[in-house]
Amino acid sequence: MARNNRKIVPESRHVLQQWKYEIASEFGLPVGAGFSGSADTEFAGELGALGAGQSYGEYWGHLTSRENGSVGGEITKRLVAQAERNFML
């Protein structure tokens, strides 16, 4: 079965990417060009934090499935909340 990942609104790709990095930052996950490995050391093992001065850039492969899934789940939660707000107007 072929996958169809085509966006209904092509402009949404940028917003979804922005949300992905924003949520990862809120969760303290070490991703994105701006991350410098300064996560809280108490949770560093759980968060996959890097040593000082290191950066993963755009790479997400070092994160666990649970961490990546939590970002995707939060995106879905926000999309549903936004749709509900728009529906109520």
BELVENUR-V511649 format. One record per backbone hydrogen bond with DSSP energy under -1.0 kcal/mol. CO is the residue of the C=O (numbers start at 1). NH is the residue of the N-H. Records with the same first field share a line. If there is no record, write none. Layout:
CO->NH, NH
//
This chain:
9->12
10->13
12->16
13->17
14->18
15->19
16->20
17->21
18->22
19->23
20->24
21->25
22->26
23->27
24->29
25->28
29->31
32->35
36->53
43->47
44->48, 49
51->54
56->59
57->32
60->63
64->68
65->69
66->70
67->71
68->72
69->73
70->74
71->75
72->76
73->77
74->78
75->79
76->80
77->81
78->82
79->83
80->84
81->85
82->86
83->87
84->88
//
